[in-house]
Amino acid sequence: MSVDLAGKKGMITKTAQVVTNDPVHPVVTLTVSMQVKDDLHARPQRAGKIFEADCRTCHVDQGKGKRGLELFMADCFMCHNAGKSPSITQMSRRPEKYLLKAIRDGLDNTTMPGWTTSIGGPLSDAEIDSLVKAIRNPN
Amino acid sequence: MKIWIVLALCLVFLPAVLHAQPVVSFTELSYNFGTVGQAEKAEHLFEFVNKGDQELIIEKVSSS
């Protein structure tokens, strides 16, 4: 069974019905399913890709001028949502030092890049501090 | 005598002949590709065998 994915997005399910001369099971239904994403989001990208021109519009620029929870929702929530990465509730249990380092320097072997300006990221120390405070106190 | 042998043989094999039928058996009925990109090809082969003792005929295949 093959499925043409051009122009499709989201959860796709396709069925095929096979009719035979089997008297007990004359019709068999076959089903395939898949989650279709654009090619950029279908595979894990290297950390830091979101800072590049074609990605930063959604992943970075939305947070310009924002702090704390607003900044988190603008720049972080897209990934830290729906099981893709730890949620804000899960991260709130982490020590402050861990969160600071993770946001500043990124995490090895993950898609979490370092966000500090000192390594080419978009966030200042003050912005990162505000994020850590918001994550530690999400309510 | 011969006629009785023939009749006896018919009684033995008739049930098998009457119940001879094809039996379609697929190894799986569903498949999940997981996450795929729009430019990728999504193709999957569903395999089946005939477990019956009569010829299996695929009469029609239709898809959504």
N, CA and C atoms of all chains as a GROMACS GRO file, in nm:
protein
  609
    1MET      N    1   0.086  -0.118   0.000
    1MET     CA    2   0.000   0.000   0.000
    1MET      C    3   0.089   0.123   0.000
    2SER      N    4   0.061   0.222  -0.082
    2SER     CA    5   0.143   0.344  -0.083
    2SER      C    6   0.053   0.464  -0.066
    3VAL      N    7   0.110   0.568  -0.006
    3VAL     CA    8   0.036   0.690   0.022
    3VAL      C    9   0.113   0.809  -0.032
    4ASP      N   10   0.046   0.892  -0.109
    4ASP     CA   11   0.106   1.016  -0.160
    4ASP      C   12   0.096   1.122  -0.051
    5LEU      N   13   0.212   1.169  -0.002
    5LEU     CA   14   0.210   1.261   0.112
    5LEU      C   15   0.216   1.408   0.071
    6ALA      N   16   0.231   1.436  -0.056
    6ALA     CA   17   0.242   1.574  -0.101
    6ALA      C   18   0.122   1.656  -0.057
    7GLY      N   19   0.149   1.768   0.009
    7GLY     CA   20   0.041   1.857   0.050
    7GLY      C   21  -0.033   1.813   0.175
    8LYS      N   22   0.008   1.702   0.232
    8LYS     CA   23  -0.062   1.652   0.350
    8LYS      C   24   0.014   1.690   0.476
    9LYS      N   25  -0.061   1.702   0.586
    9LYS     CA   26   0.000   1.736   0.714
    9LYS      C   27  -0.086   1.680   0.826
   10GLY      N   28  -0.021   1.642   0.934
   10GLY     CA   29  -0.095   1.591   1.048
   10GLY      C   30  -0.113   1.440   1.044
   11MET      N   31  -0.209   1.391   1.121
   11MET     CA   32  -0.232   1.246   1.132
   11MET      C   33  -0.310   1.198   1.010
   12ILE      N   34  -0.252   1.101   0.938
   12ILE     CA   35  -0.316   1.047   0.817
   12ILE      C   36  -0.343   0.899   0.838
   13THR      N   37  -0.463   0.856   0.801
   13THR     CA   38  -0.496   0.714   0.805
   13THR      C   39  -0.552   0.674   0.669
   14LYS      N   40  -0.503   0.563   0.617
   14LYS     CA   41  -0.554   0.516   0.487
   14LYS      C   42  -0.591   0.369   0.502
   15THR      N   43  -0.705   0.331   0.442
   15THR     CA   44  -0.746   0.190   0.448
   15THR      C   45  -0.760   0.134   0.309
   16ALA      N   46  -0.745   0.003   0.300
   16ALA     CA   47  -0.770  -0.069   0.175
   16ALA      C   48  -0.853  -0.192   0.208
   17GLN      N   49  -0.949  -0.220   0.121
   17GLN     CA   50  -1.032  -0.338   0.145
   17GLN      C   51  -1.000  -0.442   0.038
   18VAL      N   52  -0.969  -0.562   0.084
   18VAL     CA   53  -0.934  -0.671  -0.006
   18VAL      C   54  -1.048  -0.771  -0.004
   19VAL      N   55  -1.108  -0.792  -0.120
   19VAL     CA   56  -1.221  -0.884  -0.132
   19VAL      C   57  -1.171  -1.014  -0.194
   20THR      N   58  -1.196  -1.126  -0.126
   20THR     CA   59  -1.151  -1.256  -0.178
   20THR      C   60  -1.266  -1.354  -0.179
   21ASN      N   61  -1.236  -1.474  -0.221
   21ASN     CA   62  -1.338  -1.578  -0.221
   21ASN      C   63  -1.332  -1.662  -0.092
   22ASP      N   64  -1.262  -1.610   0.011
   22ASP     CA   65  -1.263  -1.676   0.142
   22ASP      C   66  -1.405  -1.661   0.197
   23PRO      N   67  -1.477  -1.770   0.217
   23PRO     CA   68  -1.618  -1.759   0.259
   23PRO      C   69  -1.635  -1.709   0.403
   24VAL      N   70  -1.532  -1.726   0.486
   24VAL     CA   71  -1.543  -1.684   0.626
   24VAL      C   72  -1.504  -1.536   0.641
   25HIS      N   73  -1.398  -1.496   0.574
   25HIS     CA   74  -1.353  -1.356   0.578
   25HIS      C   75  -1.343  -1.302   0.436
   26PRO      N   76  -1.456  -1.275   0.373
   26PRO     CA   77  -1.452  -1.232   0.233
   26PRO      C   78  -1.393  -1.092   0.213
   27VAL      N   79  -1.399  -1.009   0.318
   27VAL     CA   80  -1.344  -0.873   0.308
   27VAL      C   81  -1.246  -0.850   0.423
   28VAL      N   82  -1.124  -0.815   0.387
   28VAL     CA   83  -1.022  -0.785   0.487
   28VAL      C   84  -0.986  -0.638   0.474
   29THR      N   85  -0.983  -0.567   0.586
   29THR     CA   86  -0.948  -0.424   0.583
   29THR      C   87  -0.806  -0.406   0.634
   30LEU      N   88  -0.725  -0.340   0.553
   30LEU     CA   89  -0.587  -0.310   0.590
   30LEU      C   90  -0.576  -0.160   0.618
   31THR      N   91  -0.498  -0.125   0.720
   31THR     CA   92  -0.489   0.016   0.760
   31THR      C   93  -0.343   0.058   0.776
   32VAL      N   94  -0.309   0.176   0.722
   32VAL     CA   95  -0.179   0.236   0.752
   32VAL      C   96  -0.204   0.374   0.811
   33SER      N   97  -0.115   0.416   0.900
   33SER     CA   98  -0.130   0.549   0.959
   33SER      C   99   0.007   0.612   0.975
   34MET      N  100   0.007   0.745   0.982
   34MET     CA  101   0.135   0.815   0.997
   34MET      C  102   0.110   0.959   1.038
   35GLN      N  103   0.210   1.018   1.098
   35GLN     CA  104   0.208   1.160   1.133
   35GLN      C  105   0.293   1.230   1.029
   36VAL      N  106   0.231   1.314   0.947
   36VAL     CA  107   0.305   1.381   0.839
   36VAL      C  108   0.347   1.521   0.883
   37LYS      N  109   0.474   1.548   0.866
   37LYS     CA  110   0.525   1.682   0.897
   37LYS      C  111   0.605   1.731   0.777
   38ASP      N  112   0.628   1.863   0.772
   38ASP     CA  113   0.714   1.912   0.666
   38ASP      C  114   0.854   1.855   0.691
   39ASP      N  115   0.934   1.852   0.588
   39ASP     CA  116   1.062   1.781   0.598
   39ASP      C  117   1.153   1.837   0.706
   40LEU      N  118   1.140   1.966   0.732
   40LEU     CA  119   1.226   2.028   0.834
   40LEU      C  120   1.193   1.974   0.972
   41HIS      N  121   1.066   1.948   0.997
   41HIS     CA  122   1.024   1.905   1.131
   41HIS      C  123   1.004   1.754   1.142
   42ALA      N  124   1.020   1.683   1.031
   42ALA     CA  125   0.997   1.538   1.036
   42ALA      C  126   1.112   1.466   1.105
   43ARG      N  127   1.230   1.525   1.099
   43ARG     CA  128   1.345   1.460   1.162
   43ARG      C  129   1.409   1.553   1.265
   44PRO      N  130   1.466   1.496   1.371
   44PRO     CA  131   1.534   1.582   1.468
   44PRO      C  132   1.646   1.659   1.399
   45GLN      N  133   1.652   1.786   1.422
   45GLN     CA  134   1.756   1.869   1.362
   45GLN      C  135   1.867   1.890   1.464
   46ARG      N  136   1.982   1.930   1.419
   46ARG     CA  137   2.091   1.957   1.512
   46ARG      C  138   2.055   2.079   1.596
   47ALA      N  139   2.101   2.075   1.719
   47ALA     CA  140   2.078   2.187   1.810
   47ALA      C  141   2.136   2.313   1.746
   48GLY      N  142   2.067   2.423   1.756
   48GLY     CA  143   2.115   2.548   1.699
   48GLY      C  144   2.054   2.578   1.562
   49LYS      N  145   1.994   2.480   1.501
   49LYS     CA  146   1.930   2.501   1.369
   49LYS      C  147   1.821   2.608   1.379
   50ILE      N  148   1.755   2.612   1.497
   50ILE     CA  149   1.644   2.708   1.513
   50ILE      C  150   1.691   2.853   1.514
   51PHE      N  151   1.824   2.876   1.528
   51PHE     CA  152   1.874   3.013   1.525
   51PHE      C  153   1.899   3.061   1.382
   52GLU      N  154   1.887   2.969   1.286
   52GLU     CA  155   1.916   3.006   1.149
   52GLU      C  156   1.798   3.078   1.086
   53ALA      N  157   1.828   3.142   0.976
   53ALA     CA  158   1.735   3.236   0.913
   53ALA      C  159   1.594   3.178   0.891
   54ASP      N  160   1.586   3.058   0.835
   54ASP     CA  161   1.453   3.006   0.802
   54ASP      C  162   1.378   2.950   0.922
   55CYS      N  163   1.442   2.946   1.036
   55CYS     CA  164   1.377   2.889   1.154
   55CYS      C  165   1.352   2.991   1.264
   56ARG      N  166   1.436   3.095   1.272
   56ARG     CA  167   1.428   3.184   1.386
   56ARG      C  168   1.300   3.267   1.390
   57THR      N  169   1.236   3.285   1.277
   57THR     CA  170   1.111   3.362   1.275
   57THR      C  171   1.010   3.304   1.374
   58CYS      N  172   1.003   3.170   1.377
   58CYS     CA  173   0.908   3.106   1.468
   58CYS      C  174   0.969   3.074   1.604
   59HIS      N  175   1.097   3.038   1.602
   59HIS     CA  176   1.158   2.984   1.724
   59HIS      C  177   1.232   3.086   1.809
   60VAL      N  178   1.262   3.202   1.758
   60VAL     CA  179   1.341   3.302   1.832
   60VAL      C  180   1.276   3.439   1.830
   61ASP      N  181   1.240   3.486   1.713
   61ASP     CA  182   1.196   3.626   1.699
   61ASP      C  183   1.067   3.656   1.774
   62GLN      N  184   0.987   3.554   1.798
   62GLN     CA  185   0.860   3.574   1.870
   62GLN      C  186   0.885   3.623   2.012
   63GLY      N  187   1.004   3.592   2.066
   63GLY     CA  188   1.033   3.626   2.205
   63GLY      C  189   1.105   3.758   2.225
   64LYS      N  190   1.131   3.829   2.117
   64LYS     CA  191   1.206   3.955   2.128
   64LYS      C  192   1.133   4.053   2.220
   65GLY      N  193   1.209   4.106   2.315
   65GLY     CA  194   1.154   4.205   2.407
   65GLY      C  195   1.072   4.145   2.520
   66LYS      N  196   1.065   4.012   2.525
   66LYS     CA  197   0.983   3.948   2.629
   66LYS      C  198   1.072   3.891   2.740
   67ARG      N  199   1.009   3.870   2.855
   67ARG     CA  200   1.081   3.813   2.969
   67ARG      C  201   0.992   3.707   3.035
   68GLY      N  202   1.056   3.626   3.118
   68GLY     CA  203   0.983   3.532   3.203
   68GLY      C  204   0.892   3.437   3.127
   69LEU      N  205   0.772   3.420   3.176
   69LEU     CA  206   0.678   3.324   3.120
   69LEU      C  207   0.639   3.362   2.977
   70GLU      N  208   0.630   3.492   2.951
   70GLU     CA  209   0.598   3.538   2.814
   70GLU      C  210   0.705   3.491   2.717
   71LEU      N  211   0.830   3.503   2.758
   71LEU     CA  212   0.942   3.459   2.675
   71LEU      C  213   0.940   3.307   2.658
   72PHE      N  214   0.909   3.237   2.766
   72PHE     CA  215   0.900   3.092   2.759
   72PHE      C  216   0.793   3.051   2.657
   73MET      N  217   0.676   3.113   2.667
   73MET     CA  218   0.566   3.077   2.575
   73MET      C  219   0.601   3.110   2.430
   74ALA      N  220   0.677   3.218   2.412
   74ALA     CA  221   0.710   3.261   2.276
   74ALA      C  222   0.818   3.174   2.212
   75ASP      N  223   0.923   3.141   2.288
   75ASP     CA  224   1.039   3.074   2.230
   75ASP      C  225   1.059   2.930   2.272
   76CYS      N  226   1.003   2.890   2.386
   76CYS     CA  227   1.033   2.758   2.440
   76CYS      C  228   0.917   2.659   2.427
   77PHE      N  229   0.797   2.710   2.438
   77PHE     CA  230   0.679   2.623   2.447
   77PHE      C  231   0.661   2.536   2.324
   78MET      N  232   0.706   2.587   2.210
   78MET     CA  233   0.689   2.511   2.084
   78MET      C  234   0.752   2.373   2.093
   79CYS      N  235   0.866   2.365   2.162
   79CYS     CA  236   0.932   2.235   2.178
   79CYS      C  237   0.899   2.170   2.312
   80HIS      N  238   0.886   2.253   2.415
   80HIS     CA  239   0.861   2.200   2.548
   80HIS      C  240   0.711   2.187   2.571
   81ASN      N  241   0.652   2.105   2.482
   81ASN     CA  242   0.508   2.091   2.481
   81ASN      C  243   0.473   1.957   2.421
   82ALA      N  244   0.367   1.895   2.468
   82ALA     CA  245   0.312   1.772   2.408
   82ALA      C  246   0.414   1.659   2.398
   83GLY      N  247   0.498   1.645   2.498
   83GLY     CA  248   0.584   1.528   2.504
   83GLY      C  249   0.710   1.532   2.422
   84LYS      N  250   0.730   1.640   2.344
   84LYS     CA  251   0.851   1.644   2.261
   84LYS      C  252   0.975   1.665   2.347
   85SER      N  253   0.963   1.750   2.447
   85SER     CA  254   1.071   1.783   2.539
   85SER      C  255   1.006   1.798   2.675
   86PRO      N  256   1.088   1.803   2.782
   86PRO     CA  257   1.027   1.816   2.916
   86PRO      C  258   0.934   1.937   2.924
   87SER      N  259   0.823   1.919   2.993
   87SER     CA  260   0.728   2.028   3.010
   87SER      C  261   0.779   2.123   3.116
   88ILE      N  262   0.714   2.240   3.127
   88ILE     CA  263   0.755   2.338   3.227
   88ILE      C  264   0.735   2.281   3.367
   89THR      N  265   0.634   2.198   3.384
   89THR     CA  266   0.610   2.136   3.516
   89THR      C  267   0.724   2.041   3.552
   90GLN      N  268   0.767   1.962   3.455
   90GLN     CA  269   0.880   1.871   3.480
   90GLN      C  270   1.007   1.949   3.507
   91MET      N  271   1.029   2.055   3.431
   91MET     CA  272   1.152   2.132   3.448
   91MET      C  273   1.152   2.212   3.578
   92SER      N  274   1.034   2.244   3.631
   92SER     CA  275   1.027   2.325   3.754
   92SER      C  276   1.088   2.252   3.872
   93ARG      N  277   1.101   2.120   3.859
   93ARG     CA  278   1.157   2.040   3.969
   93ARG      C  279   1.311   2.037   3.965
   94ARG      N  280   1.367   2.089   3.856
   94ARG     CA  281   1.514   2.087   3.840
   94ARG      C  282   1.576   2.200   3.922
   95PRO      N  283   1.698   2.176   3.972
   95PRO     CA  284   1.766   2.285   4.045
   95PRO      C  285   1.793   2.404   3.953
   96GLU      N  286   1.800   2.519   4.014
   96GLU     CA  287   1.820   2.644   3.940
   96GLU      C  288   1.950   2.638   3.859
   97LYS      N  289   2.056   2.585   3.919
   97LYS     CA  290   2.187   2.580   3.850
   97LYS      C  291   2.178   2.494   3.724
   98TYR      N  292   2.103   2.386   3.734
   98TYR     CA  293   2.089   2.297   3.618
   98TYR      C  294   2.018   2.368   3.504
   99LEU      N  295   1.911   2.440   3.539
   99LEU     CA  296   1.832   2.510   3.436
   99LEU      C  297   1.916   2.620   3.371
  100LEU      N  298   1.989   2.692   3.455
  100LEU     CA  299   2.072   2.801   3.402
  100LEU      C  300   2.172   2.745   3.300
  101LYS      N  301   2.238   2.638   3.337
  101LYS     CA  302   2.342   2.580   3.249
  101LYS      C  303   2.278   2.523   3.122
  102ALA      N  304   2.165   2.456   3.140
  102ALA     CA  305   2.100   2.394   3.025
  102ALA      C  306   2.057   2.499   2.922
  103ILE      N  307   2.003   2.610   2.970
  103ILE     CA  308   1.957   2.715   2.878
  103ILE      C  309   2.077   2.789   2.819
  104ARG      N  310   2.175   2.820   2.902
  104ARG     CA  311   2.292   2.894   2.852
  104ARG      C  312   2.371   2.811   2.751
  105ASP      N  313   2.407   2.687   2.789
  105ASP     CA  314   2.502   2.608   2.710
  105ASP      C  315   2.437   2.500   2.623
  106GLY      N  316   2.310   2.472   2.648
  106GLY     CA  317   2.244   2.364   2.575
  106GLY      C  318   2.270   2.230   2.642
  107LEU      N  319   2.217   2.124   2.582
  107LEU     CA  320   2.236   1.990   2.638
  107LEU      C  321   2.292   1.900   2.529
  108ASP      N  322   2.403   1.834   2.558
  108ASP     CA  323   2.465   1.744   2.460
  108ASP      C  324   2.370   1.631   2.421
  109ASN      N  325   2.382   1.591   2.296
  109ASN     CA  326   2.303   1.478   2.244
  109ASN      C  327   2.152   1.501   2.248
  110THR      N  328   2.114   1.627   2.249
  110THR     CA  329   1.972   1.661   2.240
  110THR      C  330   1.958   1.775   2.138
  111THR      N  331   1.835   1.814   2.112
  111THR     CA  332   1.812   1.926   2.020
  111THR      C  333   1.804   2.059   2.095
  112MET      N  334   1.839   2.061   2.223
  112MET     CA  335   1.840   2.184   2.303
  112MET      C  336   1.972   2.257   2.279
  113PRO      N  337   1.965   2.373   2.211
  113PRO     CA  338   2.088   2.449   2.187
  113PRO      C  339   2.120   2.539   2.305
  114GLY      N  340   2.239   2.597   2.303
  114GLY     CA  341   2.274   2.698   2.401
  114GLY      C  342   2.220   2.833   2.355
  115TRP      N  343   2.152   2.906   2.445
  115TRP     CA  344   2.085   3.028   2.405
  115TRP      C  345   2.160   3.156   2.440
  116THR      N  346   2.270   3.144   2.516
  116THR     CA  347   2.340   3.264   2.558
  116THR      C  348   2.410   3.334   2.441
  117THR      N  349   2.414   3.465   2.448
  117THR     CA  350   2.477   3.541   2.340
  117THR      C  351   2.626   3.512   2.332
  118SER      N  352   2.686   3.470   2.446
  118SER     CA  353   2.830   3.447   2.446
  118SER      C  354   2.872   3.328   2.358
  119ILE      N  355   2.778   3.244   2.320
  119ILE     CA  356   2.813   3.135   2.227
  119ILE      C  357   2.730   3.144   2.098
  120GLY      N  358   2.679   3.264   2.075
  120GLY     CA  359   2.608   3.285   1.948
  120GLY      C  360   2.457   3.273   1.956
  121GLY      N  361   2.406   3.254   2.075
  121GLY     CA  362   2.261   3.244   2.090
  121GLY      C  363   2.196   3.381   2.099
  122PRO      N  364   2.062   3.385   2.111
  122PRO     CA  365   1.993   3.513   2.107
  122PRO      C  366   1.960   3.577   2.242
  123LEU      N  367   1.986   3.506   2.354
  123LEU     CA  368   1.938   3.557   2.483
  123LEU      C  369   2.050   3.612   2.571
  124SER      N  370   2.017   3.723   2.636
  124SER     CA  371   2.110   3.783   2.731
  124SER      C  372   2.101   3.709   2.864
  125ASP      N  373   2.195   3.738   2.955
  125ASP     CA  374   2.193   3.676   3.087
  125ASP      C  375   2.063   3.710   3.161
  126ALA      N  376   2.020   3.836   3.147
  126ALA     CA  377   1.898   3.879   3.215
  126ALA      C  378   1.776   3.802   3.163
  127GLU      N  379   1.773   3.782   3.033
  127GLU     CA  380   1.659   3.708   2.974
  127GLU      C  381   1.661   3.562   3.019
  128ILE      N  382   1.780   3.504   3.025
  128ILE     CA  383   1.790   3.364   3.070
  128ILE      C  384   1.750   3.353   3.217
  129ASP      N  385   1.796   3.449   3.298
  129ASP     CA  386   1.757   3.449   3.441
  129ASP      C  387   1.605   3.455   3.455
  130SER      N  388   1.541   3.538   3.374
  130SER     CA  389   1.395   3.552   3.383
  130SER      C  390   1.327   3.421   3.344
  131LEU      N  391   1.386   3.351   3.248
  131LEU     CA  392   1.330   3.220   3.207
  131LEU      C  393   1.340   3.120   3.321
  132VAL      N  394   1.455   3.115   3.384
  132VAL     CA  395   1.476   3.020   3.494
  132VAL      C  396   1.376   3.049   3.606
  133LYS      N  397   1.357   3.176   3.639
  133LYS     CA  398   1.261   3.212   3.745
  133LYS      C  399   1.120   3.166   3.708
  134ALA      N  400   1.085   3.188   3.583
  134ALA     CA  401   0.950   3.151   3.538
  134ALA      C  402   0.931   3.000   3.539
  135ILE      N  403   1.036   2.927   3.500
  135ILE     CA  404   1.026   2.780   3.495
  135ILE      C  405   1.016   2.724   3.637
  136ARG      N  406   1.092   2.783   3.728
  136ARG     CA  407   1.092   2.733   3.866
  136ARG      C  408   0.963   2.766   3.937
  137ASN      N  409   0.895   2.873   3.891
  137ASN     CA  410   0.767   2.913   3.951
  137ASN      C  411   0.664   2.930   3.841
  138PRO      N  412   0.620   2.821   3.780
  138PRO     CA  413   0.532   2.832   3.664
  138PRO      C  414   0.395   2.890   3.695
  139ASN      N  415   0.353   2.889   3.820
  139ASN     CA  416   0.221   2.943   3.855
  139ASN      C  417   0.233   3.091   3.884
  140MET      N  418  -1.959  -5.564  -0.477
  140MET     CA  419  -1.852  -5.538  -0.380
  140MET      C  420  -1.783  -5.406  -0.412
  141LYS      N  421  -1.749  -5.394  -0.543
  141LYS     CA  422  -1.678  -5.270  -0.583
  141LYS      C  423  -1.762  -5.148  -0.550
  142ILE      N  424  -1.889  -5.158  -0.575
  142ILE     CA  425  -1.977  -5.042  -0.554
  142ILE      C  426  -1.976  -5.000  -0.409
  143TRP      N  427  -1.970  -5.102  -0.321
  143TRP     CA  428  -1.968  -5.068  -0.179
  143TRP      C  429  -1.838  -4.998  -0.140
  144ILE      N  430  -1.727  -5.039  -0.200
  144ILE     CA  431  -1.597  -4.974  -0.173
  144ILE      C  432  -1.600  -4.830  -0.219
  145VAL      N  433  -1.656  -4.813  -0.339
  145VAL     CA  434  -1.664  -4.676  -0.393
  145VAL      C  435  -1.752  -4.589  -0.304
  146LEU      N  436  -1.863  -4.644  -0.263
  146LEU     CA  437  -1.952  -4.565  -0.176
  146LEU      C  438  -1.885  -4.531  -0.043
  147ALA      N  439  -1.813  -4.628   0.010
  147ALA     CA  440  -1.743  -4.603   0.138
  147ALA      C  441  -1.638  -4.494   0.122
  148LEU      N  442  -1.564  -4.498   0.013
  148LEU     CA  443  -1.463  -4.396  -0.012
  148LEU      C  444  -1.528  -4.257  -0.027
  149CYS      N  445  -1.639  -4.254  -0.094
  149CYS     CA  446  -1.710  -4.125  -0.109
  149CYS      C  447  -1.751  -4.070   0.026
  150LEU      N  448  -1.799  -4.158   0.112
  150LEU     CA  449  -1.840  -4.113   0.246
  150LEU      C  450  -1.723  -4.059   0.327
  151VAL      N  451  -1.607  -4.116   0.302
  151VAL     CA  452  -1.488  -4.071   0.375
  151VAL      C  453  -1.441  -3.936   0.325
  152PHE      N  454  -1.437  -3.921   0.192
  152PHE     CA  455  -1.376  -3.798   0.135
  152PHE      C  456  -1.477  -3.686   0.110
  153LEU      N  457  -1.605  -3.719   0.107
  153LEU     CA  458  -1.704  -3.616   0.076
  153LEU      C  459  -1.699  -3.498   0.174
  154PRO      N  460  -1.691  -3.523   0.306
  154PRO     CA  461  -1.685  -3.408   0.397
  154PRO      C  462  -1.567  -3.314   0.367
  155ALA      N  463  -1.452  -3.375   0.332
  155ALA     CA  464  -1.335  -3.293   0.303
  155ALA      C  465  -1.357  -3.210   0.178
  156VAL      N  466  -1.420  -3.270   0.077
  156VAL     CA  467  -1.446  -3.198  -0.048
  156VAL      C  468  -1.545  -3.085  -0.022
  157LEU      N  469  -1.651  -3.118   0.055
  157LEU     CA  470  -1.754  -3.018   0.081
  157LEU      C  471  -1.697  -2.900   0.158
  158HIS      N  472  -1.600  -2.929   0.251
  158HIS     CA  473  -1.547  -2.823   0.334
  158HIS      C  474  -1.422  -2.758   0.276
  159ALA      N  475  -1.380  -2.797   0.157
  159ALA     CA  476  -1.263  -2.738   0.096
  159ALA      C  477  -1.292  -2.591   0.068
  160GLN      N  478  -1.203  -2.505   0.114
  160GLN     CA  479  -1.224  -2.362   0.093
  160GLN      C  480  -1.092  -2.289   0.107
  161PRO      N  481  -1.083  -2.172   0.047
  161PRO     CA  482  -0.964  -2.089   0.067
  161PRO      C  483  -0.972  -2.019   0.202
  162VAL      N  484  -0.859  -1.991   0.261
  162VAL     CA  485  -0.852  -1.919   0.388
  162VAL      C  486  -0.743  -1.813   0.375
  163VAL      N  487  -0.784  -1.689   0.365
  163VAL     CA  488  -0.686  -1.581   0.351
  163VAL      C  489  -0.630  -1.546   0.489
  164SER      N  490  -0.498  -1.533   0.497
  164SER     CA  491  -0.434  -1.502   0.625
  164SER      C  492  -0.325  -1.398   0.604
  165PHE      N  493  -0.345  -1.276   0.655
  165PHE     CA  494  -0.247  -1.170   0.646
  165PHE      C  495  -0.157  -1.173   0.770
  166THR      N  496  -0.029  -1.144   0.755
  166THR     CA  497   0.063  -1.144   0.869
  166THR      C  498   0.034  -1.025   0.961
  167GLU      N  499  -0.018  -0.916   0.906
  167GLU     CA  500  -0.059  -0.800   0.986
  167GLU      C  501  -0.172  -0.727   0.913
  168LEU      N  502  -0.255  -0.659   0.990
  168LEU     CA  503  -0.367  -0.588   0.928
  168LEU      C  504  -0.350  -0.436   0.936
  169SER      N  505  -0.251  -0.391   1.011
  169SER     CA  506  -0.229  -0.246   1.022
  169SER      C  507  -0.081  -0.218   1.037
  170TYR      N  508  -0.043  -0.096   0.998
  170TYR     CA  509   0.098  -0.057   1.009
  170TYR      C  510   0.104   0.092   1.036
  171ASN      N  511   0.190   0.131   1.130
  171ASN     CA  512   0.208   0.272   1.164
  171ASN      C  513   0.347   0.316   1.120
  172PHE      N  514   0.354   0.415   1.030
  172PHE     CA  515   0.482   0.462   0.981
  172PHE      C  516   0.552   0.553   1.082
  173GLY      N  517   0.480   0.600   1.183
  173GLY     CA  518   0.540   0.697   1.274
  173GLY      C  519   0.539   0.835   1.209
  174THR      N  520   0.644   0.914   1.232
  174THR     CA  521   0.653   1.048   1.175
  174THR      C  522   0.726   1.042   1.041
  175VAL      N  523   0.664   1.098   0.937
  175VAL     CA  524   0.727   1.099   0.805
  175VAL      C  525   0.723   1.240   0.747
  176GLY      N  526   0.818   1.270   0.661
  176GLY     CA  527   0.822   1.400   0.596
  176GLY      C  528   0.737   1.399   0.470
  177GLN      N  529   0.693   1.516   0.429
  177GLN     CA  530   0.605   1.527   0.313
  177GLN      C  531   0.671   1.479   0.184
  178ALA      N  532   0.803   1.490   0.179
  178ALA     CA  533   0.873   1.450   0.056
  178ALA      C  534   0.907   1.301   0.055
  179GLU      N  535   0.878   1.232   0.164
  179GLU     CA  536   0.912   1.090   0.170
  179GLU      C  537   0.804   1.006   0.104
  180LYS      N  538   0.840   0.882   0.076
  180LYS     CA  539   0.744   0.788   0.020
  180LYS      C  540   0.697   0.698   0.132
  181ALA      N  541   0.566   0.683   0.143
  181ALA     CA  542   0.514   0.592   0.245
  181ALA      C  543   0.460   0.470   0.174
  182GLU      N  544   0.537   0.361   0.179
  182GLU     CA  545   0.495   0.238   0.114
  182GLU      C  546   0.512   0.123   0.211
  183HIS      N  547   0.415   0.035   0.214
  183HIS     CA  548   0.425  -0.082   0.302
  183HIS      C  549   0.367  -0.203   0.231
  184LEU      N  550   0.434  -0.317   0.248
  184LEU     CA  551   0.391  -0.440   0.185
  184LEU      C  552   0.316  -0.526   0.287
  185PHE      N  553   0.190  -0.552   0.258
  185PHE     CA  554   0.113  -0.644   0.342
  185PHE      C  555   0.120  -0.783   0.279
  186GLU      N  556   0.172  -0.879   0.353
  186GLU     CA  557   0.187  -1.014   0.300
  186GLU      C  558   0.075  -1.105   0.349
  187PHE      N  559   0.036  -1.196   0.261
  187PHE     CA  560  -0.067  -1.291   0.301
  187PHE      C  561  -0.039  -1.427   0.240
  188VAL      N  562  -0.101  -1.528   0.298
  188VAL     CA  563  -0.092  -1.665   0.244
  188VAL      C  564  -0.232  -1.724   0.242
  189ASN      N  565  -0.246  -1.829   0.165
  189ASN     CA  566  -0.371  -1.904   0.161
  189ASN      C  567  -0.352  -2.026   0.250
  190LYS      N  568  -0.422  -2.029   0.361
  190LYS     CA  569  -0.408  -2.143   0.453
  190LYS      C  570  -0.516  -2.248   0.428
  191GLY      N  571  -0.593  -2.224   0.324
  191GLY     CA  572  -0.698  -2.319   0.294
  191GLY      C  573  -0.653  -2.424   0.194
  192ASP      N  574  -0.747  -2.506   0.150
  192ASP     CA  575  -0.714  -2.613   0.056
  192ASP      C  576  -0.786  -2.596  -0.076
  193GLN      N  577  -0.820  -2.469  -0.102
  193GLN     CA  578  -0.879  -2.437  -0.232
  193GLN      C  579  -0.817  -2.306  -0.280
  194GLU      N  580  -0.819  -2.286  -0.409
  194GLU     CA  581  -0.753  -2.168  -0.466
  194GLU      C  582  -0.812  -2.039  -0.409
  195LEU      N  583  -0.723  -1.948  -0.367
  195LEU     CA  584  -0.766  -1.818  -0.316
  195LEU      C  585  -0.764  -1.718  -0.431
  196ILE      N  586  -0.873  -1.648  -0.448
  196ILE     CA  587  -0.882  -1.550  -0.556
  196ILE      C  588  -0.903  -1.411  -0.497
  197ILE      N  589  -0.815  -1.318  -0.534
  197ILE     CA  590  -0.834  -1.178  -0.496
  197ILE      C  591  -0.930  -1.118  -0.597
  198GLU      N  592  -1.050  -1.089  -0.553
  198GLU     CA  593  -1.153  -1.046  -0.647
  198GLU      C  594  -1.150  -0.896  -0.670
  199LYS      N  595  -1.115  -0.821  -0.563
  199LYS     CA  596  -1.118  -0.675  -0.577
  199LYS      C  597  -1.038  -0.611  -0.465
  200VAL      N  598  -0.973  -0.501  -0.495
  200VAL     CA  599  -0.905  -0.422  -0.392
  200VAL      C  600  -0.947  -0.277  -0.411
  201SER      N  601  -0.994  -0.215  -0.304
  201SER     CA  602  -1.031  -0.073  -0.312
  201SER      C  603  -0.971  -0.001  -0.193
  202SER      N  604  -0.939   0.128  -0.212
  202SER     CA  605  -0.876   0.201  -0.102
  202SER      C  606  -0.944   0.334  -0.079
  203SER      N  607  -0.919   0.389   0.040
  203SER     CA  608  -0.980   0.517   0.075
  203SER      C  609  -0.905   0.630   0.010
   0.00000   0.00000   0.00000
